[in-house]
């Protein structure tokens, strides 16, 4: 899903068609013989034992330490640092579904950027009333009027018509519009105690679920770059841009039907992302 018609922060998404090879035979195109049952049973037992050993080791490792998050020895600037809740707790409250009260450090800036990316590419951004609330919450005050006008122009009635949505961003009866973003990781490229630039690598699912949909739900990979400013005791967005990828190779997996996708969106809630 793109936030734009180009890479300026607003717009739609794309999909692709894959050919699924027929299944049958041994299930292994490189092996012309079927392993005897005894060999398969032995291999299955070894696999199960191996998984159990790994689980025990993981639990033991997780139980190390006193469990106090305030004593975590983390360096958010380190390359490849895991995206996990470490160091100072970055979120102290919420304004609606969007977290607020991020820490004034690199960790807080990354957490803010991740959560703001989710809001900027959500289904709510297509609803004029909710969009106004999101813009006022996420952006610095002197950019709100400009960004509201830009968003309103990008998400025009003509644009919504192409997605099969009404003027409020709602799908027709029997259809469910899906726009769910999941940050995969974050990277700080500039930082001071008053400003930061953070890249958020994302994936997500976008489209309209339903039997009669002409805009089926597909997945996408993209990176959002947010310029943040410390204002009103929180990180706020000053500007943002988007580019495609990095995208992995798609697996050859059977797609779920429209009802399964729509049900999943309704039953599985989103996350608050914190570093």
C-alpha positions as CSV (number, residue, x, y, z in Angstrom):
1,X,0.0,0.0,0.0
2,X,1.4,3.4,-0.9
3,X,0.5,6.5,0.9
4,X,0.6,8.5,-2.3
5,X,0.3,8.5,-6.1
6,X,4.1,8.9,-6.1
7,X,6.5,8.7,-3.1
8,X,5.3,11.9,-1.5
9,X,3.2,10.3,1.2
10,X,-0.2,9.6,-0.3
11,X,-2.0,6.9,-2.6
12,X,-2.9,3.2,-3.4
13,X,-1.2,-0.3,-3.7
14,X,-0.5,-3.1,-6.2
15,X,-0.6,-6.8,-6.4
16,X,0.7,-9.7,-8.5
17,X,-0.4,-13.1,-9.8
18,X,1.5,-16.2,-9.1
19,X,1.2,-19.7,-10.6
20,X,0.9,-22.5,-8.1
21,X,2.5,-25.8,-9.2
22,X,0.3,-28.9,-8.9
23,X,0.9,-31.0,-5.8
24,X,1.2,-34.8,-5.8
25,X,3.6,-37.8,-5.8
26,X,6.1,-37.7,-3.0
27,X,5.8,-34.0,-2.5
28,X,9.6,-33.7,-3.1
29,X,10.4,-33.0,-6.8
30,X,14.1,-33.8,-6.1
31,X,13.5,-37.3,-4.6
32,X,12.1,-40.1,-6.8
33,X,11.8,-42.5,-3.9
34,X,9.5,-42.5,-0.9
35,X,11.2,-43.0,2.5
36,X,10.0,-46.1,4.4
37,X,7.6,-45.4,7.3
38,X,10.3,-46.3,9.9
39,X,12.7,-43.7,8.6
40,X,9.9,-41.0,8.5
41,X,8.9,-41.9,12.1
42,X,12.5,-41.7,13.3
43,X,13.0,-38.4,11.7
44,X,9.7,-37.0,13.2
45,X,10.8,-38.1,16.6
46,X,14.2,-36.4,16.3
47,X,12.4,-33.2,15.1
48,X,10.0,-33.2,18.1
49,X,12.9,-33.8,20.6
50,X,14.9,-31.0,18.9
51,X,12.0,-28.5,19.2
52,X,11.4,-29.4,22.9
53,X,15.1,-28.8,23.6
54,X,15.0,-25.5,21.9
55,X,11.8,-24.4,23.8
56,X,13.4,-25.4,27.2
57,X,16.5,-23.4,26.3
58,X,14.4,-20.4,25.3
59,X,12.4,-20.5,28.5
60,X,15.5,-20.7,30.6
61,X,17.1,-17.8,28.8
62,X,13.9,-15.7,29.1
63,X,13.9,-16.3,32.9
64,X,17.4,-15.0,33.4
65,X,17.7,-11.6,35.2
66,X,15.3,-9.9,37.7
67,X,12.7,-9.0,35.1
68,X,13.0,-5.2,35.8
69,X,12.7,-3.4,32.4
70,X,14.3,-0.3,33.8
71,X,17.6,-2.1,34.3
72,X,17.9,-3.3,30.7
73,X,21.3,-2.7,29.2
74,X,20.2,-1.7,25.7
75,X,21.8,0.5,23.0
76,X,19.2,1.7,20.6
77,X,21.9,3.1,18.3
78,X,23.6,-0.3,17.7
79,X,23.3,-1.8,14.3
80,X,20.7,-4.6,14.1
81,X,19.5,-3.9,17.6
82,X,16.4,-6.1,18.1
83,X,13.0,-4.2,18.1
84,X,11.9,-5.2,21.6
85,X,10.7,-3.4,24.7
86,X,13.9,-2.3,26.4
87,X,15.3,0.5,28.5
88,X,13.0,3.4,29.4
89,X,9.3,2.6,28.9
90,X,8.4,4.7,25.9
91,X,4.6,4.9,26.1
92,X,2.7,6.4,29.1
93,X,-0.7,7.0,27.6
94,X,-3.1,7.0,24.6
95,X,-5.1,9.5,22.7
96,X,-7.8,7.2,21.2
97,X,-6.1,4.2,19.6
98,X,-2.7,6.0,19.1
99,X,-0.2,5.9,21.9
100,X,1.3,9.2,23.3
101,X,3.9,10.2,25.8
102,X,7.0,8.8,24.1
103,X,10.4,9.1,25.8
104,X,12.7,11.9,24.7
105,X,15.4,9.6,23.4
106,X,16.2,7.4,20.4
107,X,14.1,4.6,21.7
108,X,11.1,6.9,22.1
109,X,11.5,8.4,18.6
110,X,11.6,4.9,17.1
111,X,8.5,3.8,19.0
112,X,6.7,7.0,18.0
113,X,7.6,6.5,14.3
114,X,6.4,2.9,14.4
115,X,3.1,3.7,15.9
116,X,2.6,6.8,13.7
117,X,3.3,4.7,10.5
118,X,0.5,2.3,11.5
119,X,-1.9,5.3,11.9
120,X,-0.8,6.9,8.6
121,X,-1.6,3.8,6.6
122,X,-4.7,2.7,8.4
123,X,-8.3,2.5,7.2
124,X,-9.1,5.4,9.5
125,X,-7.1,7.8,7.4
126,X,-9.7,7.4,4.6
127,X,-12.5,8.7,6.8
128,X,-12.5,12.6,6.7
129,X,-13.4,13.0,10.4
130,X,-11.0,10.5,11.7
131,X,-8.3,11.7,9.4
132,X,-8.5,15.2,10.8
133,X,-8.1,13.8,14.3
134,X,-5.1,11.7,13.3
135,X,-3.4,14.7,11.6
136,X,-3.9,17.0,14.6
137,X,-2.5,14.3,16.9
138,X,0.5,13.2,14.9
139,X,1.8,16.4,13.2
140,X,3.5,19.5,14.6
141,X,0.9,22.3,15.0
142,X,2.4,24.5,12.2
143,X,2.0,21.7,9.7
144,X,-1.6,20.6,10.5
145,X,-3.5,22.9,8.1
146,X,-1.1,22.2,5.2
147,X,-1.2,18.4,5.8
148,X,-5.0,18.3,6.2
149,X,-5.4,20.0,2.8
150,X,-2.9,17.6,1.2
151,X,-4.6,14.5,2.7
152,X,-8.0,15.8,1.6
153,X,-6.8,16.3,-1.9
154,X,-5.0,12.9,-2.1
155,X,-8.0,11.0,-0.6
156,X,-10.6,12.7,-2.9
157,X,-14.0,11.3,-3.8
158,X,-12.6,10.1,-7.1
159,X,-9.8,8.2,-5.3
160,X,-12.3,6.6,-2.9
161,X,-14.5,5.6,-5.9
162,X,-11.6,3.7,-7.4
163,X,-11.3,1.7,-4.2
164,X,-15.0,1.1,-4.2
165,X,-15.6,3.2,-1.0
166,X,-18.0,6.0,-0.2
167,X,-17.1,9.5,0.8
168,X,-16.5,8.3,4.4
169,X,-14.1,5.6,3.4
170,X,-16.6,2.8,4.0
171,X,-17.0,-0.3,1.7
172,X,-20.4,-1.3,0.3
173,X,-22.7,-3.6,2.2
174,X,-21.2,-7.1,2.4
175,X,-17.7,-5.9,1.8
176,X,-14.9,-5.0,4.3
177,X,-12.1,-2.5,3.5
178,X,-8.8,-3.7,4.9
179,X,-5.7,-1.5,5.6
180,X,-3.5,-3.0,8.3
181,X,0.2,-2.1,8.7
182,X,2.8,-4.0,10.7
183,X,6.2,-2.4,11.3
184,X,9.0,-4.9,10.9
185,X,11.8,-2.7,12.2
186,X,13.0,0.8,12.7
187,X,16.3,2.7,12.1
188,X,17.4,6.1,13.4
189,X,19.4,8.0,10.7
190,X,19.5,11.4,12.6
191,X,19.0,12.3,16.2
192,X,19.2,15.1,18.7
193,X,17.0,15.8,21.7
194,X,14.8,18.1,19.7
195,X,14.6,16.4,16.3
196,X,15.0,12.9,14.8
197,X,14.7,11.1,11.4
198,X,13.5,7.5,11.6
199,X,13.0,4.9,8.9
200,X,10.2,2.3,9.5
201,X,10.3,-0.9,7.4
202,X,6.7,-2.1,7.1
203,X,4.5,-4.8,5.6
204,X,0.8,-4.9,5.5
205,X,-2.5,-6.1,3.9
206,X,-4.6,-3.7,1.8
207,X,-7.8,-4.0,-0.3
208,X,-11.4,-4.9,0.0
209,X,-12.6,-8.3,1.2
210,X,-15.8,-9.7,-0.2
211,X,-17.1,-11.9,-2.9
212,X,-17.9,-9.1,-5.3
213,X,-14.8,-7.1,-4.6
214,X,-12.9,-5.7,-7.6
215,X,-10.0,-4.6,-5.3
216,X,-8.9,-7.9,-3.6
217,X,-6.7,-7.8,-0.4
218,X,-3.0,-8.1,-1.2
219,X,0.1,-7.6,0.8
220,X,2.8,-5.0,0.3
221,X,6.3,-4.0,1.7
222,X,7.4,-0.4,2.0
223,X,9.6,1.9,4.1
224,X,8.3,5.2,5.6
225,X,10.7,7.9,6.6
226,X,9.5,10.3,9.3
227,X,11.1,13.6,10.3
228,X,10.1,14.1,13.9
229,X,10.3,17.2,16.2
230,X,10.0,17.3,19.9
231,X,6.9,19.5,20.6
232,X,4.3,19.7,23.3
233,X,6.3,17.1,25.4
234,X,6.1,14.4,22.7
235,X,7.5,13.4,19.3
236,X,5.5,14.9,16.5
237,X,5.8,14.4,12.7
238,X,7.2,17.3,10.7
239,X,7.2,15.5,7.3
240,X,7.2,12.0,5.9
241,X,7.9,10.1,2.7
242,X,7.6,6.6,1.5
243,X,9.4,4.2,-0.8
244,X,8.8,0.6,-1.9
245,X,10.5,-2.4,-0.3
246,X,12.7,-4.0,0.8
247,X,10.4,-6.9,-0.2
248,X,11.2,-10.6,0.2
249,X,10.3,-13.3,-2.3
250,X,6.7,-14.3,-2.0
251,X,6.0,-17.9,-0.9
252,X,3.9,-20.2,-3.0
253,X,1.0,-20.2,-0.6
254,X,-2.8,-20.6,-1.3
255,X,-4.6,-17.3,-0.6
256,X,-7.4,-17.3,2.0
257,X,-10.9,-16.6,0.8
258,X,-12.5,-13.1,1.3
259,X,-14.6,-14.2,4.3
260,X,-11.5,-15.5,6.1
261,X,-9.7,-12.2,5.5
262,X,-12.6,-10.1,6.6
263,X,-13.1,-12.2,9.8
264,X,-9.4,-12.0,10.7
265,X,-9.5,-8.2,10.4
266,X,-12.5,-8.0,12.7
267,X,-11.3,-10.6,15.3
268,X,-7.5,-9.7,15.5
269,X,-6.7,-6.4,17.1
270,X,-3.6,-4.3,16.3
271,X,-0.6,-3.7,18.5
272,X,1.0,-0.8,20.3
273,X,4.6,-0.8,19.0
274,X,7.3,0.0,21.5
275,X,11.1,-0.3,21.3
